[in-house]
Amino acid sequence: MMTNKGKLVLIPNVIADQTQDQVINHQIRHALQGMRHFLAEDIRTARRYLSSLKIFESIEQLDFKILDKDTHEEQLPELFKPVSEGFTMGIISESGCPGVADPGALAVKYAHQNRIQVIPLVGPSSILLSLMASGLNGQRFAFHGYLPIESRAAAKAIKDLEKESRTKNQTQIFIETPYRNNGIMQNLVRNLQDNTWLCRAVDVTGASEDIKSHTIKDWRKVEDELPKLPTVFLFLAL
């Protein structure tokens, strides 16, 4: 069993470029002061993010280790070595909050298994912000990641999720690679029933933020060309 004074701090990142002054609060900035060890999906972007906050005299003095989708559990003891030596370590997501649709959950699980204190900090999450702005059921919801790429498989998944949504009164939430936004939107409008509500939230917190909710019947009357920007899709079957 690991005994230490170190902690694991979950550090939210921006979800839209150049928004750090609007969405990264004082609590995060305060927590980062004095921190020197970090886990990150991509060291280059983590360095750029921390540099944009203008907290550290020199980013070069910070220690970064990679924790991404290819990280295995057996690598974690080495990654957590600074914590075992008593240092607080931060984990930075590529976008939004660590551990939410993010490989950081692996590190958080390890921390709990080894009685390391985990400190989550408040920050932007495109999933929750989109749910808040959708007008759909915020009491019961599920995040499903990505839909299948192949059209027939995607159509089946959409219909299955719609059935589940109707049965459970549950908002279904998923994301997509930006270049496929229009294809997924067309699939949703084509396969969902008329009275199902669909929200698509584009570039949440960003300069091009655009969040709209309509029934599928109304969406079919709209020509909606989506930009190649991060988008969250949500629907609720009535």
N, C-alpha and C positions, 0 to 999 in steps of 0.2 A: 504494500500500500504506500502511495506517495505521500510524504509529509512535506509541507512547504508553506510559505507565506505568499506565494505568488497567486495571481488571479487571472482569469481569462475575461477580457472585456470585449463585448460584441459592438463593433463600431460601424454604424450605418454609413453608407456612401450616397452620393447624389444619384438620382435616376434620370437626370437630364443635365446636359453640359452647362457649365457656367451658372449653376444655381446654388453653389455652396453658401453664398451670403444670405440666401433666403431660407434654405431648408436645413442647414447644419447649425444646431443650436449651441448655446453656451455650455451646456452640460457635456456635450461631446468634446468641444474644444478644451474644456477644463480637464476632462479625463485624459486627454492625449498628452497634456503637459507632463514631462518627466518620463513618459513611456518611450522605450527604445527597441522593443522586440515586437515583431508583427508577423502574422500569417496572412497570406494574400493569394488570390487566384492568379494574379498577374503582377509581378513586382513592378514593372514599368508604370502601369496605370495607378498602382497604389502609391508609388513615389510621387506621381504627378498630382494625385488627389491631396496627399498630405502637404505637398508644397503649396498648393492653392490656398490652404487654410492659413498659411503664414504664421505658424506656431513655432516651428523648429528653426534654429539658427542654421543648421546644416542637415539636409536630408541624407547626405553621405554617411553620417555618423549612426544612422539607424540600421538595425538588423532585420532583414526580411527573409522569410522562408516561404516556399510555395506550398499551398494546400489547395488542390483543385480536384476535379472529378476523377483524376487518375491516382490520387493519393490512396495508399492502402493503410489499414489499421496498424500493421506492424511498423510503419514509419512514424507513428505518432509519438512514441516515447522520445525519440531523437528530436522531433519538432518541439516537444514540450520541455526540452532541457532547461531553457531559461526559467520556466515556471518552477521546476524542481529546485532551482538555485535561488528561488525567492523573488524573482522578478515578475512584475505584472506584464502580461502579453496581450496585445490586441489582435483581433481577427477582422479583416476588412473584406467585405463583399465587393464584387465587381460593380454591382448596382443594387441599391436598396439595403435591406437588412440581412446580416449574416444569419444563416440557418433557415431562411425562408426561401424555398425554391433555390437553394444554394448549397454547395458542398461543405460549407462551414458547419453544418449539423454534425458531421463526423467528428470534428474537434470538440464540439460542445458535449456530445455523448461521452467522449473519452474523459473530458474534464469531470463530468458527474461520476463516472466509474471510478475516478481516482480522487474524489473528494476535493476537487479544485473549485473554488468559488467562481460562479459564472455571473457576470454583470451585464445585462442587456441595456443598451442605451436607446433612447427614443430617436427615431429618424424616419425618413420617407420610405414607404412601401407602396409600389404601384398597385399591388394586389388589393390592399386594404383601402387605399385612396380611391381606387376605381369602384370598389364596392360601396363606399360611402356616397359617391357621387352618382351611382347608378339608379337609385330609387328602387332597387330590387331587395329581396329578403336578406337583411343583415343579421337575422337571428339564427338562420340555418344556411350554411353555404359550404362548398367544397372546391378546392383548387386541384385541377387535374393535369397541370403541366401543359404538354403539347398534344394536339390531335394527330392522328395518323396522317402521313403525307399523301398516300395513295387515295384517290377520290372515293372509290367504293368503300374502303375501310373507314375513311373519314365520315362518310355519310352514315354508315352503320353506327359509329361511335356517337355521332350527333344525335341520332334517333334514340339510342340507348340512354344517353345522358338526359335527353328531354323526358323520357319516360320516368327515369329516376327523379328528376326535378319535380314532375307533376305528382308523383307518389309521395314524396317526402316534403313537398313545398320548399325545395332547396335550390338556392342560386348556384349555378355551375359556372366556374371561373377557369379560364385557361389563357395562355399566351401563345405567340407565334413569332417566328423569325420575320423581321420587318418586310423582307422582299416577297413574302407569301401572304401579306395582309389581305390583299384584294381577293385572292383565291379562296382563303378561308371565309371571308365575309360572304362571298357568293355561295359557298357551300352551306353556310348557316341559313341564309335567306332562302335557299332552294329546298332545304331539308326540314327546317323547323315549321311547326304549324302556325296558322295565321294569328292566333291569340297569344302566342308565346312572346314575352318581352325580351328584347335583345339590346344590350348596351355595348358600345365599343368606345374605349377610352384611349385616345392617341396622345403620346408624348406628355404623360402626366407630370405636372410641375414645370414643364418646359415651355419655351417660347411659342410652340405650335400646339399647345394643349387644346384638345377638342374632344369633349365627352358628350355623347348623345345616346338617349334611350328611346326606343319606339317598339310597338308591336311589329311582328314580322309582316303583317298585312300592310302597315305603313312603310316599313323599310322597302317593300317591293315597289313603292311609288317614288323612291328616292334614288337618284344617281349619286352614289357615294364613292368617289375615287380616293382611296386611302394613300397617304404618303408612306414612304419606306422609313417609318419611325416606330419605336417600341409601342406596342398596342396590347391592351388587355381586353379580352372578350368575356362577356357575362350574359347568361340568359336564365330566365325563370319561366317555366311552363305553368299555365293556370288551368 
